[in-house]
Amino acid sequence: MHETDSLGDETLQESDMIGVISDTHGLVRPEVFDILKGVDLIIHAGDIGCAEVLNALETIAPVRAVRGNNDRDPWADLIPHDQVIEYGSHLFYVLHELDLLDLDPAAAEFSAVIYGHSHRPLVETKKGVLYLNPGSAGPRRFSLPISIARLHINESSFTPELIELSVL
């Protein structure tokens, strides 16, 4: 059973923006606050690291999150492993590990699948469904970039934007 979080009662403005972040592993970089300032919602695709990450993000906008494979401590017990988020006319399926996807997003009429885990930012479309991995915003792993994403969204469409953070 997948948890559904409906934000559908809200009327989309001419252009809303959703922040997408993943794999923070307990770290909210200062750049995140500037980049996500003004977003209407933040989606965290797992490996949050600690409750303080969610609390910090909540100071920017409401947060919807899923649990990652490293979110095992008691603070994460109430965070779902996957979640359906309804935003206006769009349905987003959020999970941490894409390999655990147990449904056909196109058949389920999802607009996008949002996920993390690999730490590799990626935007691609399959069978009319956007697949978005914002990459990792937490501690650097190997030579992978530090990144987050934004979805520019209106009633009929949305456009993903990957943003690489300039960090050492």
C-alpha positions in Angstrom: 0.0 0.0 0.0 1.4 3.4 -1.0 0.7 6.5 1.1 -0.9 9.3 -0.8 -0.4 12.9 0.2 -2.9 15.1 -1.7 -2.0 18.7 -2.2 -4.7 18.8 -4.9 -7.0 21.3 -3.1 -4.4 24.0 -3.7 -4.8 26.0 -6.9 -1.7 26.2 -8.8 -0.4 29.7 -9.5 0.8 30.7 -12.9 4.1 28.9 -12.0 4.8 27.0 -8.8 8.1 25.5 -7.8 8.9 22.3 -6.0 12.4 21.7 -4.5 13.7 18.2 -4.8 16.6 16.9 -2.6 18.0 13.6 -1.7 20.8 11.8 0.1 21.5 14.6 2.6 22.9 12.1 5.1 22.5 14.5 8.0 23.8 17.6 6.2 21.9 20.6 5.0 24.4 22.8 3.1 23.9 26.6 3.4 23.5 26.9 -0.4 20.3 24.8 -0.2 18.5 27.6 1.7 19.2 30.2 -1.0 18.4 27.8 -3.9 15.2 26.6 -2.4 14.0 29.9 -1.1 10.5 30.6 -2.5 9.6 27.0 -3.4 6.1 25.9 -2.5 7.0 22.4 -1.4 10.2 20.3 -0.8 10.3 16.6 -1.7 13.1 14.7 0.1 13.8 11.3 -1.7 15.4 9.6 1.2 18.7 9.0 3.1 17.8 12.0 5.2 20.2 11.2 8.0 18.4 12.8 11.0 15.2 14.6 11.9 17.1 17.9 12.1 17.5 17.8 8.3 13.7 17.8 7.9 13.3 20.5 10.6 15.8 22.7 8.7 14.0 22.2 5.4 10.6 23.0 7.0 11.9 26.5 7.6 11.9 27.0 3.8 8.7 25.2 2.8 6.5 22.2 3.7 8.4 18.9 3.3 7.2 15.5 2.1 9.8 12.8 2.6 10.4 9.1 2.1 12.8 6.9 4.1 16.1 5.8 2.6 18.0 2.6 3.2 20.2 4.5 5.8 17.2 6.0 7.7 17.0 3.2 10.3 16.9 5.0 13.6 13.7 5.5 15.6 13.2 9.1 14.4 12.5 7.7 10.9 9.9 5.1 12.0 6.9 7.2 10.8 8.5 8.2 7.5 7.1 6.0 4.6 9.3 4.1 2.2 7.3 5.4 -0.7 4.7 8.1 -1.2 2.4 9.4 -3.9 2.2 13.2 -3.9 -0.7 14.9 -5.7 0.1 18.4 -6.7 -2.5 20.1 -8.8 -3.1 17.8 -11.7 0.2 16.1 -11.3 0.9 12.8 -9.5 4.5 12.2 -8.3 5.7 8.8 -7.1 8.5 9.2 -4.6 10.8 6.4 -3.4 14.5 6.1 -2.5 15.7 3.2 -4.5 14.5 3.0 -8.1 15.3 -0.7 -8.1 12.4 -1.2 -5.6 9.8 0.4 -8.0 7.0 -2.2 -8.0 4.5 -0.7 -10.4 4.3 0.7 -13.9 4.4 4.5 -13.5 2.9 5.1 -17.0 0.0 2.7 -16.4 -0.6 4.3 -13.0 -0.7 7.7 -14.8 2.1 9.2 -12.7 3.6 12.4 -14.0 7.0 11.7 -12.5 9.0 9.2 -10.4 11.3 11.0 -8.0 14.1 8.9 -6.4 17.6 9.1 -5.0 20.1 6.5 -3.6 22.7 6.5 -6.5 23.9 10.0 -5.7 23.9 10.6 -9.5 21.7 13.4 -10.8 19.6 12.3 -13.7 16.6 13.6 -15.7 15.1 11.3 -18.3 11.7 10.4 -19.7 10.4 6.9 -20.2 7.0 6.2 -21.7 5.9 9.8 -21.0 6.9 9.7 -17.4 9.7 11.9 -16.0 12.3 10.1 -13.9 14.2 12.6 -11.6 17.1 11.9 -9.4 18.3 15.2 -7.9 21.7 13.6 -6.9 23.2 14.0 -3.5 23.1 17.2 -1.4 25.0 15.6 1.4 28.7 14.7 1.9 30.5 14.2 -1.3 30.8 10.6 -2.5 33.6 9.7 -4.9 33.8 12.4 -7.6 30.0 12.8 -8.0 28.6 16.3 -8.0 26.7 17.8 -5.1 23.3 18.7 -6.5 19.6 19.3 -5.9 16.7 20.0 -8.3 13.7 22.2 -8.8 10.5 21.5 -10.7 8.9 24.5 -12.3 5.3 23.5 -12.4 1.9 24.8 -13.7 -1.4 23.1 -14.3 -0.5 21.6 -17.6 3.2 20.9 -17.5 6.4 21.0 -15.4 10.1 21.5 -16.2 12.9 19.9 -14.2 16.1 21.8 -13.4 19.2 20.2 -11.9 21.4 22.5 -9.9 25.0 21.6 -9.1 26.1 23.2 -5.8 29.5 24.9 -5.9 31.2 23.3 -2.9 34.7 22.2 -2.2 
